Amino acid sequence: MLEVNQVYKTFNPGTVNEKRALNGVNLTLKDGDFVTVIGGNGAGKSTLLNLVAGVYTADQGSIVIDGQDVTRLPEHKRAAFIGRVFQDPMMGTAATMQIEENLALAARRGQKRTLRVGINKREREEYRELLKLLDLGLESRLTSKVGLLSGGQRQALTLLMATLKKPKLLLLDEHTAALDPKTAAKVLDTTERMVQKDNLTTLMITHNMKDAIAHGNRLIMMYDGRVVIDIAGEEKRKLTVEQLLAKFGQASGSDEADDKLLLS
C-alpha cells in the first residue's frame, strides 16, 4: 500500500542552516499494516509523514501509494486517498461549523458540489450512528459548533472525519500529544477500533514508547533521518521499553541516544 524508496530530503541546502532531515529512507507498508513510528526530536518522523502526504517534495527517491507513483503529485491531489490527523486538535475541523456540517464536508470529499439540500435526514442518522462509536455523547450534539468541543472530543471527531471515506492510507502525526493522559488513552483506543474496523493501512507517529509498543502490528524507529529499527509480529508483542531502548542504543551507535529519545 505504501512504498518509500531511497528518499532524501534536505532543508535550506547550501546555507548555514542546512539540515538533512531524511537520509535514504526505505519503507514498505502492506495493505492493513498499522505501523507506529518513534524516534527522538529531529529523527525525521514528521518530515517522512509530510513527504508521504505531499506537503514537501523529496529531493531524491520515490513514493508509491497503492501502486501509483505520487512522488511529484501535489498535496491536494493526494488528499483523495490519504486521511490525516494532526497533533493540534484545532486542525482538521472547521471551528465555526456544526458537527454535522464538518462530517458532511468529510463525506463529500472528492465529490462534485451541487445545489441540493446540505444534509438530509438519512445522512443525519448515519452521522448520529457514527458518532456513537466515539462514545463521547456527540451523537446528541449534531448542531453544536465544533469550536465548543474539548480538545479530546475535537481530535476524536477529526479521526472520524479522516476515516469516513476509508482512505488507502491513514497518517496520524502525534495526534494525542496535545491531550491529557486520560483523554489521550481514550483517543488511542478509538483509533485502534476504527483502524481495525476498516482494516486501514496506518502510519502513526508517537513520542510515547509504551504506546508505540502497545498499538499496531509493527514498530519502526528513526534516528538521524534513517530507519534504524523495524520490529513486527511476536517480537513486537513481547517487546519492553527497556529492550527497545537497548536496541536503539545498538542501532544508533550512540550512548546519548537513550537520553535523547527519553527527553523528547
TIVEX-28013 format. One record per residue: residue number from 0; x, y, z of N, C-alpha, C in turn. Coordinates in steps of 0.05 Angstrom, whole numbers, m for minus. Atoms other than C-alpha are relative to their C-alpha. Example, Ala and Ser with C-alpha at 12.3 -4.5 7.8 and 13.67 -1.06 7.14 Angstrom:
// residues 2
pos / npx / npy / npz / capx / capy / capz / cpx / cpy / cpz
0 / 18 / m24 / 0 / 246 / m90 / 156 / 18 / 24 / 0
1 / m16 / m24 / m1 / 273 / m21 / 143 / m15 / 22 / 14
END
This chain:
// residues 264
pos / npx / npy / npz / capx / capy / capz / cpx / cpy / cpz
0 / 17 / m24 / 0 / 0 / 0 / 0 / 17 / 25 / 0
1 / m18 / m23 / 0 / 59 / 47 / 13 / 29 / m10 / m5
2 / m28 / 6 / 5 / 129 / 44 / m16 / 16 / 26 / 0
3 / m18 / m23 / m1 / 182 / 95 / 4 / 27 / m10 / m8
4 / m24 / 12 / 11 / 244 / 82 / m38 / 23 / 21 / m1
5 / m25 / m16 / 0 / 312 / 115 / m22 / m7 / 30 / m1
6 / 9 / m28 / m1 / 281 / 182 / m3 / 19 / 17 / 17
7 / m17 / m20 / m13 / 325 / 241 / 15 / m14 / 27 / 1
8 / 10 / m27 / m2 / 305 / 310 / 39 / 18 / 17 / 17
9 / m17 / m20 / m14 / 349 / 369 / 58 / m14 / 27 / 0
10 / 11 / m26 / m2 / 323 / 435 / 83 / 22 / 21 / 0
11 / m19 / m22 / 2 / 359 / 501 / 68 / 27 / m8 / m10
12 / m25 / 9 / 10 / 412 / 469 / 25 / 19 / 23 / m8
13 / m20 / m20 / 7 / 477 / 508 / 16 / 1 / 24 / 18
14 / 0 / m22 / m19 / 464 / 553 / 76 / 11 / m10 / 26
15 / m9 / 8 / m27 / 488 / 554 / 148 / m21 / m16 / 15
16 / 22 / 15 / m13 / 420 / 526 / 167 / m7 / m26 / m14
17 / 5 / 25 / 14 / 426 / 465 / 122 / m5 / m23 / 19
18 / 7 / 23 / m17 / 393 / 404 / 153 / m10 / m23 / m17
19 / 9 / 24 / 15 / 389 / 335 / 122 / m20 / m14 / 19
20 / 20 / 12 / m17 / 323 / 310 / 150 / m5 / m30 / m5
21 / 2 / 28 / 8 / 318 / 244 / 112 / 24 / m8 / m16
22 / m26 / 8 / 11 / 378 / 204 / 91 / m3 / m28 / m12
23 / 3 / 25 / 14 / 358 / 149 / 43 / m20 / m19 / 13
24 / 20 / 17 / m15 / 294 / 123 / 77 / m13 / m20 / m19
25 / 15 / 21 / 14 / 265 / 57 / 53 / m21 / m11 / 19
26 / 21 / 10 / m17 / 198 / 35 / 80 / m23 / m11 / m17
27 / 23 / 12 / 14 / 143 / m12 / 55 / m21 / m8 / 19
28 / 23 / 8 / m17 / 74 / m20 / 86 / m19 / m17 / m17
29 / 20 / 17 / 13 / 29 / m77 / 66 / m28 / 9 / 6
30 / 28 / m7 / m4 / m46 / m69 / 60 / m9 / m9 / 28
31 / 9 / 7 / m27 / m74 / m67 / 131 / 20 / 3 / 22
32 / m21 / m5 / m20 / m8 / m53 / 166 / m7 / 24 / 18
33 / 3 / m23 / m18 / m13 / m9 / 228 / 28 / 3 / 13
34 / m28 / m4 / m8 / 58 / 18 / 238 / 3 / 25 / 18
35 / m6 / m23 / m18 / 79 / 61 / 297 / 29 / 9 / m6
36 / m26 / m12 / 6 / 138 / 108 / 286 / 10 / 15 / 24
37 / m11 / m13 / m24 / 183 / 130 / 343 / 28 / 9 / m6
38 / m27 / m10 / 3 / 248 / 169 / 350 / 2 / 27 / 14
39 / m4 / m26 / m14 / 279 / 230 / 383 / m7 / 23 / m18
40 / 4 / m25 / 15 / 269 / 302 / 362 / 21 / 2 / m22
41 / m18 / m3 / 23 / 299 / 314 / 293 / 7 / m26 / m13
42 / m6 / 26 / 12 / 299 / 240 / 275 / m11 / m2 / m29
43 / 10 / 0 / 27 / 258 / 254 / 212 / m29 / m11 / m2
44 / 26 / 12 / 0 / 190 / 226 / 233 / m21 / 17 / m14
45 / 20 / m18 / 11 / 146 / 286 / 216 / 7 / 7 / m29
46 / m8 / m5 / 28 / 186 / 300 / 153 / m8 / m23 / m18
47 / 9 / 24 / 15 / 172 / 229 / 129 / m30 / 1 / m5
48 / 29 / m2 / 3 / 98 / 238 / 142 / m8 / 22 / m19
49 / 6 / m22 / 17 / 97 / 305 / 107 / 7 / m5 / m29
50 / m7 / 8 / 28 / 132 / 276 / 46 / m20 / m19 / m11
51 / 20 / 19 / 9 / 82 / 219 / 42 / m26 / 15 / m6
52 / 24 / m16 / 3 / 25 / 270 / 49 / 1 / 20 / m23
53 / m4 / m19 / 22 / 55 / 315 / m5 / 5 / 29 / 9
54 / m6 / m27 / m10 / 69 / 375 / 40 / 27 / 9 / m11
55 / m26 / m4 / 11 / 142 / 370 / 19 / 4 / m18 / m24
56 / m7 / 17 / 23 / 173 / 342 / m45 / 28 / m12 / 6
57 / m25 / 13 / m5 / 230 / 292 / m40 / 22 / 11 / m19
58 / m23 / m7 / 17 / 299 / 313 / m65 / 8 / m22 / m19
59 / m6 / 25 / 16 / 312 / 242 / m88 / m18 / m22 / 10
60 / 16 / 23 / m8 / 275 / 176 / m87 / m28 / 2 / m10
61 / 28 / 1 / 10 / 203 / 157 / m99 / m19 / m9 / 23
62 / 21 / 8 / m19 / 138 / 148 / m60 / m24 / m11 / m17
63 / 21 / 14 / 15 / 85 / 99 / m86 / m22 / m8 / 20
64 / 23 / 7 / m16 / 15 / 92 / m56 / m19 / m17 / m16
65 / 18 / 18 / 14 / m27 / 32 / m77 / 7 / m3 / m30
66 / m9 / 4 / 28 / 15 / 23 / m140 / 3 / 25 / m16
67 / m1 / m25 / 14 / 11 / 96 / m160 / 24 / 17 / 10
68 / m23 / m17 / m7 / 75 / 138 / m162 / m10 / 28 / 6
69 / 10 / m27 / m8 / 57 / 202 / m123 / 22 / 19 / 6
70 / m23 / m15 / m7 / 127 / 229 / m116 / m3 / 30 / m7
71 / 3 / m28 / 10 / 111 / 293 / m156 / m29 / 9 / 1
72 / 28 / m8 / m2 / 36 / 294 / m141 / m4 / 20 / 22
73 / 4 / m20 / m21 / 14 / 357 / m103 / m18 / m10 / 22
74 / 14 / 8 / m24 / m16 / 352 / m34 / m30 / m3 / m4
75 / 29 / 0 / 2 / m88 / 368 / m54 / m10 / m24 / m17
76 / 7 / 23 / 16 / m88 / 311 / m105 / 4 / m26 / 16
77 / m4 / 24 / m17 / m61 / 260 / m55 / m22 / m2 / 21
78 / 20 / 0 / m20 / m116 / 280 / m7 / m24 / m18 / m7
79 / 22 / 18 / 9 / m164 / 237 / m48 / 2 / m28 / 12
80 / m3 / 27 / m11 / m134 / 174 / m18 / 16 / 0 / 26
81 / m14 / m1 / m25 / m100 / 198 / 46 / m18 / 14 / 21
82 / 13 / m12 / m23 / m133 / 212 / 114 / 22 / 8 / 19
83 / m21 / m9 / m19 / m93 / 252 / 165 / m12 / 14 / 24
84 / 7 / m14 / m25 / m99 / 274 / 237 / 25 / 12 / 11
85 / m23 / m15 / m8 / m52 / 327 / 263 / 3 / 0 / 30
86 / m5 / m2 / m29 / m21 / 339 / 331 / m18 / 21 / 13
87 / 16 / m21 / m11 / m60 / 403 / 341 / m30 / m6 / m4
88 / 29 / 7 / 2 / m134 / 387 / 357 / m16 / 22 / m15
89 / 14 / m22 / 14 / m152 / 455 / 325 / 1 / m4 / m30
90 / m2 / 5 / 29 / m131 / 429 / 256 / m17 / m23 / m8
91 / 15 / 23 / 10 / m173 / 383 / 213 / m30 / 4 / 2
92 / 29 / m6 / m2 / m241 / 413 / 231 / m4 / 30 / m3
93 / 8 / m28 / 3 / m278 / 478 / 218 / m14 / 9 / 26
94 / 10 / m7 / m27 / m289 / 510 / 287 / m28 / 14 / 0
95 / 25 / m16 / 0 / m347 / 556 / 266 / m23 / m15 / m12
96 / 21 / 16 / 12 / m386 / 500 / 233 / m10 / m21 / 19
97 / 12 / 21 / m18 / m432 / 448 / 266 / 14 / m27 / m5
98 / m12 / 27 / 2 / m410 / 377 / 279 / m10 / m14 / m25
99 / 11 / 14 / 23 / m457 / 350 / 226 / 10 / 13 / m26
100 / m10 / m13 / 24 / m432 / 402 / 176 / 29 / m9 / m6
101 / m27 / 10 / 3 / m360 / 380 / 188 / 0 / m28 / m11
102 / 1 / 27 / 10 / m379 / 308 / 177 / m10 / m1 / m29
103 / 10 / m1 / 28 / m417 / 326 / 113 / 23 / 8 / m19
104 / m23 / m7 / 16 / m354 / 360 / 87 / 19 / m24 / m5
105 / m17 / 24 / 2 / m314 / 297 / 101 / m12 / m21 / m18
106 / 14 / 20 / 16 / m367 / 253 / 69 / 0 / 7 / m29
107 / 2 / m9 / 28 / m368 / 295 / 6 / 27 / 5 / m13
108 / m27 / m5 / 11 / m293 / 298 / m4 / 4 / m15 / m26
109 / m5 / 11 / 27 / m276 / 287 / m77 / m24 / m1 / m18
110 / 24 / 1 / 16 / m348 / 293 / m100 / m6 / 28 / m11
111 / 8 / m26 / 12 / m378 / 348 / m144 / m21 / 13 / 18
112 / 19 / m15 / m16 / m416 / 402 / m107 / m25 / 6 / m17
113 / 25 / m7 / 14 / m489 / 414 / m125 / m16 / 19 / 17
114 / 17 / m18 / m14 / m547 / 458 / m103 / m21 / m15 / 17
115 / 18 / 16 / m16 / m581 / 401 / m65 / 0 / 10 / 29
116 / 1 / m6 / m29 / m602 / 409 / 8 / 26 / m10 / 13
117 / m26 / 7 / m12 / m539 / 408 / 51 / 1 / m28 / 13
118 / 0 / 25 / m15 / m555 / 350 / 98 / m28 / m11 / 2
119 / 27 / 11 / m1 / m615 / 304 / 90 / m4 / m17 / 25
120 / 7 / 16 / m23 / m650 / 262 / 143 / 16 / m26 / 2
121 / m15 / 26 / 1 / m616 / 197 / 122 / 29 / 4 / 8
122 / m28 / m6 / m7 / m546 / 228 / 126 / 2 / 7 / 30
123 / m1 / m8 / m28 / m562 / 258 / 194 / m1 / m25 / 18
124 / 2 / 25 / m16 / m580 / 189 / 221 / 26 / m16 / m2
125 / m26 / 14 / 3 / m516 / 160 / 192 / 21 / 13 / 17
126 / m20 / m14 / m16 / m474 / 213 / 226 / m5 / m5 / 30
127 / 7 / 6 / m28 / m511 / 200 / 292 / 11 / m27 / 8
128 / m9 / 27 / m6 / m494 / 126 / 288 / 31 / m1 / 1
129 / m29 / m1 / 0 / m421 / 141 / 271 / 11 / 12 / 25
130 / m9 / m14 / m24 / m414 / 189 / 329 / m3 / m17 / 25
131 / 4 / 18 / m22 / m440 / 135 / 376 / 25 / m17 / 5
132 / m24 / 16 / m2 / m376 / 96 / 361 / 21 / 13 / 17
133 / m20 / m15 / m15 / m335 / 151 / 394 / m6 / m2 / 30
134 / 8 / 2 / m28 / m374 / 142 / 460 / 7 / 25 / 16
135 / m6 / m26 / m13 / m367 / 216 / 476 / m26 / 17 / 2
136 / 25 / m15 / m2 / m441 / 236 / 474 / m5 / 20 / m22
137 / 3 / m19 / 21 / m432 / 275 / 410 / m23 / m5 / m19
138 / 23 / 7 / 17 / m489 / 239 / 375 / m25 / 17 / 6
139 / 22 / m17 / m7 / m537 / 284 / 413 / 6 / 30 / m3
140 / m9 / m28 / 3 / m499 / 348 / 395 / 7 / 6 / m29
141 / m6 / m3 / 28 / m501 / 346 / 319 / 2 / 29 / m9
142 / 1 / m28 / 9 / m516 / 421 / 313 / 18 / 18 / 17
143 / m19 / m16 / m16 / m463 / 443 / 364 / 23 / 9 / m17
144 / m24 / m9 / 14 / m406 / 485 / 337 / 24 / m15 / 10
145 / m24 / 16 / m7 / m341 / 446 / 335 / 19 / 15 / 19
146 / m18 / m17 / m17 / m304 / 504 / 368 / m7 / m2 / 30
147 / 8 / 3 / m28 / m343 / 489 / 432 / 9 / m26 / 13
148 / m8 / 27 / m10 / m316 / 418 / 438 / 27 / 2 / 15
149 / m26 / 2 / m14 / m258 / 398 / 484 / 21 / m10 / m21
150 / m21 / 10 / 18 / m191 / 380 / 453 / m3 / m29 / m7
151 / 4 / 28 / 4 / m204 / 306 / 461 / m23 / m6 / m19
152 / 23 / 4 / 17 / m273 / 310 / 430 / 5 / 8 / m28
153 / m6 / m10 / 27 / m248 / 350 / 372 / 20 / m18 / m15
154 / m19 / 19 / 13 / m190 / 302 / 359 / m14 / m25 / m8
155 / 15 / 24 / 7 / m237 / 243 / 361 / m18 / 5 / m25
156 / 17 / m7 / 24 / m283 / 278 / 311 / 18 / 2 / m25
157 / m19 / m2 / 23 / m223 / 294 / 266 / 8 / m28 / m9
158 / m6 / 27 / 7 / m205 / 220 / 268 / m23 / m13 / m15
159 / 24 / 11 / 14 / m276 / 201 / 248 / m2 / 12 / m28
160 / 1 / m13 / 26 / m274 / 251 / 191 / 22 / m10 / m19
161 / m22 / 10 / 16 / m206 / 226 / 167 / m4 / m28 / m10
162 / 4 / 28 / 7 / m231 / 154 / 164 / m27 / m5 / m14
163 / 28 / 3 / 10 / m302 / 168 / 138 / m1 / m12 / m28
164 / 0 / 9 / 28 / m283 / 155 / 65 / 19 / m24 / m3
165 / m17 / 23 / 0 / m239 / 95 / 84 / 25 / 5 / m18
166 / m23 / m7 / 17 / m173 / 124 / 58 / 19 / m24 / m4
167 / m19 / 22 / 5 / m120 / 79 / 27 / 23 / 1 / 21
168 / m21 / m4 / m19 / m71 / 108 / 78 / m8 / 20 / 21
169 / 7 / m18 / m22 / m84 / 139 / 147 / 26 / 9 / 13
170 / m24 / m12 / m12 / m30 / 186 / 174 / m7 / 13 / 27
171 / 5 / m11 / m27 / m30 / 202 / 249 / 25 / 13 / 10
172 / m24 / m15 / m7 / 20 / 256 / 267 / m1 / 9 / 29
173 / 0 / m6 / m29 / 27 / 252 / 343 / m27 / 11 / 9
174 / 27 / m11 / m3 / m48 / 261 / 346 / m10 / 0 / 29
175 / 8 / m1 / m28 / m51 / 251 / 422 / 19 / 16 / 17
176 / m22 / m14 / m15 / 10 / 293 / 442 / m11 / 24 / 15
177 / 10 / m25 / m12 / m32 / 355 / 459 / m22 / m6 / 21
178 / 22 / 7 / m17 / m82 / 317 / 502 / 10 / m10 / 27
179 / m7 / 11 / m26 / m81 / 299 / 576 / 1 / m30 / m1
180 / m3 / 29 / 2 / m63 / 226 / 591 / m25 / m16 / m2
181 / 25 / 15 / 1 / m134 / 202 / 604 / m14 / 3 / m27
182 / 13 / m5 / 26 / m162 / 235 / 541 / 16 / m13 / m23
183 / m17 / 12 / 21 / m102 / 211 / 500 / m5 / m30 / m2
184 / 5 / 29 / m1 / m115 / 139 / 522 / m26 / m6 / m14
185 / 27 / 4 / 12 / m188 / 145 / 501 / 2 / 3 / m31
186 / m3 / m5 / 29 / m169 / 174 / 432 / 16 / m23 / m13
187 / m15 / 22 / 11 / m118 / 119 / 422 / m16 / m26 / m2
188 / 18 / 23 / 0 / m169 / 66 / 440 / m20 / 2 / m24
189 / 18 / m5 / 23 / m217 / 98 / 389 / 15 / m5 / m26
190 / m16 / 4 / 24 / m161 / 98 / 338 / 3 / m29 / m7
191 / m4 / 29 / 4 / m147 / 24 / 348 / m26 / m13 / m11
192 / 26 / 12 / 9 / m222 / 7 / 340 / m6 / 7 / m29
193 / 7 / m9 / 27 / m231 / 48 / 277 / 19 / m11 / m21
194 / m20 / 12 / 18 / m167 / 22 / 244 / m7 / m29 / m5
195 / 7 / 29 / 3 / m187 / m50 / 258 / m27 / m4 / m15
196 / 26 / 3 / 12 / m259 / m39 / 236 / 1 / 0 / m30
197 / m2 / m3 / 29 / m240 / m19 / 165 / 27 / m11 / m11
198 / m26 / 11 / 8 / m171 / m53 / 164 / 17 / 21 / m15
199 / m14 / m22 / 13 / m138 / 14 / 148 / 30 / m2 / 3
200 / m29 / m2 / 0 / m65 / 18 / 129 / 7 / 26 / 14
201 / m4 / m23 / m17 / m38 / 66 / 182 / 29 / 4 / 7
202 / m27 / m8 / m9 / 26 / 104 / 198 / m4 / 20 / 23
203 / 5 / m17 / m24 / 25 / 133 / 269 / 26 / 8 / 13
204 / m24 / m10 / m14 / 80 / 177 / 297 / m8 / 5 / 29
205 / 4 / m5 / m29 / 86 / 179 / 373 / 27 / 4 / 13
206 / m24 / m3 / m17 / 137 / 201 / 425 / m2 / m19 / 24
207 / 5 / 17 / m23 / 108 / 152 / 475 / 8 / m29 / m7
208 / m10 / 27 / 7 / 147 / 86 / 473 / m20 / m22 / 8
209 / 20 / 20 / m8 / 93 / 48 / 512 / m23 / m1 / m20
210 / 21 / 0 / 21 / 41 / 70 / 461 / 9 / m13 / m26
211 / m11 / 12 / 24 / 86 / 51 / 404 / 1 / m30 / 1
212 / m2 / 29 / m3 / 94 / m19 / 432 / m29 / m12 / 2
213 / 26 / 10 / m5 / 21 / m27 / 452 / m18 / m1 / m24
214 / 18 / m2 / 23 / m11 / m7 / 386 / 13 / m8 / m26
215 / m9 / 8 / 26 / m5 / m33 / 316 / 14 / m27 / m1
216 / m12 / 26 / 4 / 27 / m95 / 287 / 30 / 2 / m7
217 / m28 / m4 / 8 / 95 / m64 / 271 / 9 / 26 / 12
218 / m12 / m24 / m11 / 142 / m12 / 301 / 26 / 5 / m15
219 / m26 / m8 / 11 / 197 / 27 / 267 / 11 / 23 / 16
220 / m13 / m22 / m14 / 247 / 73 / 300 / 19 / 14 / m19
221 / m17 / m16 / 17 / 282 / 130 / 264 / 21 / 15 / 17
222 / m22 / m14 / m12 / 348 / 163 / 280 / 17 / 13 / m22
223 / m17 / m14 / 19 / 387 / 216 / 242 / m10 / m4 / m29
224 / 11 / 1 / 27 / 340 / 212 / 182 / m1 / m27 / m13
225 / 0 / 28 / 11 / 342 / 136 / 175 / m18 / m17 / 18
226 / 14 / 20 / m16 / 300 / 77 / 197 / 21 / m19 / 10
227 / m22 / 17 / m12 / 346 / 40 / 246 / m11 / m25 / 13
228 / 12 / 24 / m12 / 297 / m10 / 277 / m28 / m5 / m14
229 / 26 / 8 / 12 / 238 / m48 / 246 / m8 / m27 / 12
230 / 8 / 24 / m16 / 202 / m97 / 292 / m30 / m6 / m5
231 / 28 / 8 / 6 / 138 / m136 / 277 / m7 / m26 / 13
232 / 9 / 27 / m9 / 96 / m196 / 298 / 5 / m6 / 29
233 / m3 / 10 / m27 / 112 / m236 / 360 / 22 / 16 / 15
234 / m22 / m15 / m13 / 177 / m198 / 373 / m10 / 27 / 10
235 / 11 / m26 / m9 / 138 / m132 / 378 / m18 / m4 / 24
236 / 19 / 5 / m22 / 85 / m162 / 423 / 14 / m5 / 27
237 / m15 / 6 / m24 / 138 / m185 / 473 / 19 / 22 / 8
238 / m19 / m21 / m4 / 178 / m121 / 469 / m6 / 17 / 25
239 / 2 / m18 / m23 / 191 / m78 / 532 / 14 / 26 / m7
240 / m12 / m26 / 5 / 211 / m5 / 536 / 31 / m3 / 4
241 / m29 / 4 / m5 / 279 / m27 / 565 / 14 / m13 / m24
242 / m11 / 14 / 23 / 291 / m74 / 507 / 2 / 19 / m25
243 / 1 / m19 / 23 / 271 / m20 / 457 / 22 / 21 / 2
244 / m22 / m19 / m4 / 320 / 30 / 488 / 27 / m13 / m6
245 / m25 / 14 / 5 / 375 / m22 / 485 / 5 / m4 / m30
246 / m2 / 3 / 29 / 361 / m36 / 412 / 6 / 26 / m14
247 / m5 / m26 / 11 / 361 / 38 / 398 / 29 / 8 / 3
248 / m28 / m6 / m5 / 429 / 47 / 430 / 18 / m15 / m18
249 / m17 / 16 / 18 / 458 / m10 / 389 / m2 / 10 / m29
250 / 4 / m8 / 27 / 427 / 13 / 324 / 12 / 27 / m7
251 / m10 / m27 / 5 / 447 / 86 / 331 / 30 / 3 / 6
252 / m29 / m1 / m7 / 516 / 71 / 360 / 7 / 24 / 17
253 / m5 / m23 / m17 / 509 / 128 / 409 / m9 / m5 / 28
254 / 7 / 3 / m28 / 510 / 128 / 484 / m20 / 21 / 9
255 / 19 / m21 / m6 / 469 / 192 / 483 / m27 / m4 / m12
256 / 25 / 4 / 14 / 414 / 163 / 441 / m24 / m5 / 19
257 / 21 / 6 / m18 / 374 / 136 / 500 / m11 / 25 / 13
258 / 9 / m25 / m13 / 373 / 204 / 535 / m15 / 17 / m19
259 / 13 / m16 / 20 / 355 / 239 / 471 / m29 / m9 / m5
260 / 26 / 11 / 5 / 296 / 193 / 460 / m19 / 5 / 24
261 / 17 / m2 / m24 / 271 / 195 / 532 / m8 / 29 / 4
262 / 5 / m28 / m5 / 277 / 271 / 537 / m20 / 11 / m20
263 / 18 / m11 / 20 / 237 / 281 / 473 / m29 / m8 / 6
END
